């Protein structure tokens, strides 16, 4: 290169470099001044860095010598601004504002839409925002906004989410209700654990598609979920219903009938009935239990039936008898007083019925015994009224009437003061749970006959003063829960004979006397409050093999008021 050419190149390079460096410094000043940068500017800053580096390597050439200070300054500011991640943070703030605006400030939409975006790259945020139509402001638009949250679910969670649309609007559902249904609808083996389906609820809650509200202890041990409420926003329920209706008519697995007074909805097409597996029927307090218009209906594939009732007298529909695949029946009364149930005999002919749950109904133990349900595994009675308890069961052998019954759950049954004798005859039982029955004062001596019993839960039975001595014959008992039995004064003298007993929960039982034989229990885990630990168990730690006492903090939970 001759001298003249070198001078020309130097001048051109100096002029170009000067403009580039001024641009770099100017853009950098904008970044520092406003703390915000566009994606285009971020790319520009990234492109400027190698140019500045190249200019810096040429700063000894002609005109570039005079730009040394500018080059140094440009190098520093571009280095400080080169990280694209910084730009993404600002852009995410920009898209966050767009998302908040699109959600119209609705906390539900913000919660649900925010979960899929968490941890996602910038292009995902941009694509989400650009996919929305500014004209969509009605329910259809909201459902479209929520659609990605449903689409992202795994197939089994999609099914479970759609099931939520079968419950009433604003209904507060005990988790045990939902789990009973899912165990029978989706359980692949007779021994399917409720823990797996509790995880499904947790998974949906983690996506903000429903809410879990604990009523009592945070831990839900051994499949006991009566103290956990499930609620769902109305819009999410609409999404569940909407998604269910996207299925082809011949393949729809859910159907909800709403009957106001005696005004029935339009007749279902036969094709719609053929595929239904989960049927819910809701009636109001004016319903007369006249089922003539539906007597000819058949639902051959229904496996789960949910009846929401509100009237004081309710006759079960006769067409239930045709549901030969029915596995679980849930009857929930939303009226102020227990409802009198009639026509229970329609349940007799159901060969696959495994679970029955009755809430706030009037029924006798003899009614249950006379159902003769050979495959029934679990019976749940919540807020039920039993009236007079009949003990003469000579005509009906409980072990033959309910030969497969493994679990009974009695909760908040306020007029229950004593259990019928036949309960001790159902020797197939593995779990007996009687909770919040404040008048229950005594258990039958024959309870010791339940040789297969693994769990005995007696929480909050405040009038219960003692356990029968025969309790010490429950050789398979693994878990005894007597928490909040405030009137309990002693345990069976020979409780130490229960070799398989590994866990006792006895919160607020410090007035209960422990027999000497308790020292024979090995590898025992005790859960209790601090006072019970100090009074009863503190002195036994060195006298028992592997005693593990866990002190639980007292919880003051007002969520129970949500049931009112």
VOVO-849282 format. One record per residue (C-alpha): residue in one letter; x, y, z. Coordinates in steps of 0.1 Angstrom, whole numbers, plus 5000, padded with zeros to 4 digits. Example, Ala and Ser with C-alpha at 12.3 -4.5 7.8 and 13.67 -1.06 7.14 Angstrom:
% residues 2
A512349555078
S513749895071
This chain:
% residues 564
X500050005000
X501550344989
X501650645011
X498650814994
X496450504997
X497450455033
X496350815041
X493050765024
X492350425041
X493450575074
X491050875070
X488150655060
X488850405088
X489150685113
X485850845102
X484050505102
X485450405136
X484650745150
X480950705141
X480850345153
X482350435186
X479950725191
X477050495183
X478350245209
X478850505236
X475450675228
X473550345230
X475350245262
X474350575278
X470750505270
X471050165287
X472550315318
X470150605319
X466850425314
X467650065325
X465849935295
X466849805260
X465149665230
X466049325215
X467349515184
X469649725205
X470849425223
X471849275190
X473549595180
X475549605212
X476649255206
X477749335170
X479549645181
X481849455205
X484049285178
X484049605157
X485449805187
X487949525193
X489049545157
X489249925158
X491349905190
X493849675173
X494249945146
X494550245169
X498150315159
X497150375123
X496950735112
X493750915123
X492850635148
X495650755171
X493451045181
X490550815191
X492450625218
X490350765247
X487150705228
X488150355219
X488950275255
X485650415267
X483650235240
X485349905249
X484449945286
X480750035280
X480149765254
X481749505276
X479449605304
X476349585282
X477149285261
X475149015281
X471948935262
X470448795295
X470249155308
X468149245278
X465948945283
X465149055319
X464049395306
X462049235278
X460348995302
X459349295323
X457849435291
X455949115283
X454949085319
X453149415316
X451449295284
X450348975302
X448949165332
X447049395309
X445649095290
X444548925322
X442449235331
X443949215366
X442248885374
X444348705400
X443148365387
X444348425351
X447648575364
X448248265386
X447348005359
X449148175330
X452248255351
X453047885358
X453747775322
X455948075317
X458148015347
X461747945337
X460947955299
X463148145274
X462248485261
X460848355227
X458248155247
X456948465265
X456848655232
X454948375214
X452448355242
X451648725241
X451548745203
X449148445201
X446348645219
X443648835201
X442949175216
X439249135208
X438848835231
X437348975263
X434448745270
X434448395286
X435448235253
X438548455253
X439348375289
X439048005282
X441348045252
X443948225275
X443747925298
X443947665271
X447747635271
X447647545308
X445347245300
X447347145269
X450547125290
X449046865313
X449946505311
X447146285297
X446146135331
X445946485346
X443846605317
X441246345326
X441246435362
X440946805355
X437946745333
X436346535361
X436246855382
X433646995360
X431146735373
X430946905407
X428747195415
X429847555411
X431547695442
X431347345458
X433747275486
X434746915480
X436546695505
X439546545489
X438446195499
X435346225476
X437546295446
X440046025454
X437345765459
X436145845424
X439545845408
X440645515425
X437745335408
X437845525375
X441545505369
X442845235392
X444644975372
X444644715400
X442444615429
X445044745453
X445445095438
X446745325465
X444945655473
X448445815476
X448845815438
X445646005433
X446446255461
X449546325441
X447246405411
X445446665432
X448846805443
X449946825407
X446847015396
X447147245426
X450847315417
X449547445383
X446947665401
X444147465384
X442547405418
X443247485454
X443847255484
X442747385518
X443747195550
X441047185577
X443247025603
X446646875604
X448846945574
X449946575572
X447346345558
X448346005570
X447345665558
X444945775531
X442745995554
X441746305534
X438546415551
X440446715565
X441446845531
X439147065510
X439347105473
X437947415456
X438047545421
X437447885405
X434247905384
X436247995353
X438447685357
X435347475362
X434047615329
X437347525313
X436947165325
X433447155311
X434547315279
X437347055274
X434946765281
X432746885254
X435546885229
X435446505229
X433446345201
X429846285212
X430245905210
X433345925232
X432246165259
X433046005293
X431246255315
X427746395317
X426046625342
X422246655346
X420846955364
X417146915374
X415347225387
X412047135405
X410646855384
X411647015352
X413946775335
X416446875308
X416046775272
X416246395267
X419746265262
X420546105229
X421045735233
X424545775218
X425446025246
X424445775273
X426445485258
X429945625265
X429445805299
X431645675327
X431145955352
X427546075357
X426546355381
X422846445388
X422046765407
X418546845421
X417247135441
X415047145472
X411847145451
X412546815435
X409846555443
X411946245435
X409746155406
X411845985381
X409245885355
X410746075327
X414045895332
X412845545341
X413745425307
X417245565308
X420245335308
X423845425313
X425545085307
X429145215311
X428745445342
X431345355369
X431045665391
X427745825401
X427546155420
X424146275433
X423946625446
X420646665465
X418946935485
X415446805494
X414546655528
X413246335512
X415046175483
X414345845465
X417145695445
X416345665408
X415445315397
X417645325367
X420645295390
X419944925390
X420844905353
X424345035360
X426044695361
X429544855359
X428945105387
X431845105412
X431345415433
X428245605445
X428545945462
X425446115476
X425946465490
X423046655506
X423447035504
X420247105523
X420147235559
X419046905575
X419746535569
X417746395540
X415746075543
X416845835517
X414545575502
X414645315474
X418145195486
X417244855473
X418244965438
X421844925450
X421344555457
X421744435422
X425044615415
X427744345412
X430744585410
X429844845436
X432944895458
X432545235474
X429545415489
X429745765505
X426745935521
X426846295534
X424246445556
X421546185551
X419246005576
X419945625575
X420145335599
X422845085603
X420344815596
X419544975562
X423244935553
X423444575565
X420344475545
X421844605513
X423744275510
X426644425489
X429044145484
X431844345468
X431644665488
X435044755501
X434645105516
X431745275533
X431845645542
X429245815564
X429746185569
X427346415590
X424746135589
X421946085614
X421345725625
X418445755648
X418045455671
X420845205668
X419544845664
X421644575679
X419644265672
X421244125641
X420343755645
X418543765611
X421543905592
X425143785594
X427344095588
X430243875576
X427943735549
X426144065541
X429344265537
X432043995532
X434444225513
X434144535534
X437644655543
X437145015554
X434545225572
X434745595577
X432345775601
X432846145604
X430946425621
X427946205630
X426846395660
X424046155673
X426245845672
X426745745708
X427345375704
X428345145675
X426044855665
X427244505675
X427544385638
X430444615632
X432544365651
X431344085629
X432744225597
X436044045602
X437444155568
X437944515580
X441444665577
X440545025586
X438045165611
X437945545613
X435445725636
X436246095639
X434546405653
X431646195668
X431346385700
X428646165716
X430445835711
X431245715746
X431945345742
X433245085717
X431944725716
X433944475735
X433744245705
X436044485686
X438844255694
X437344015668
X438544235640
X441744025634
X442644195602
X442344545614
X445444755607
X444245105615
X442045235642
X441345605641
X439245765669
X440146135665
X438146405684
X435746155700
X435746375731
X433246155751
X435245835748
X436845765781
X438545425775
X439245165749
X437944805755
X440544565769
X439844345739
X441644605718
X444844435728
X443744135707
X444044335675
X447244155665
X447544325631
X447044675643
X449844905630
X448445255636
X446345385665
X445045745663
X443445885695
X444346255689
X442046505706
X440046245725
X440046475754
X438046245777
X440245945773
X441745835806
X443445505799
X444645255773
X444144875775
X446344725801
X447844475777
X448444715748
X452144605748
X451044275732
X450444455699
X453744355683
X452844515650
X451844855664
X454345105650
X452645445653
X450445615678
X449045965674
X447746115706
X447646495705
X446146655736
X445946325755
X448146405784
X445446305809
X445445945795
X447245685816
X449745465799
X449845105812
X453244945821
X452944705791
X453544995767
X457244955774
X457144625755
X456444805722
X459444835700
X460345085672
X457245285681
X456645635667
X454545865688
X453146195675
X451746425702
X451746785715
X454546905739
X452446865770
X451546505763
X455246435755
X456446575788
X453746405810
X453546065793
X456645985772
X459546175785
X460545925811
X460145625788
X462745715762
X465445515780
X463145225789
X461845145754
X463645015723
X463845275695
X461045505708
X460645805685
X458546085699
X457646365675
X456246675690
X453746855668
X453147225670
X449547325679
X447847455648
X445047715649
X443247655617
X440147855608
X439647695574
X436847475589
X434647795587
X434747755549
X432347465553
X429647685567
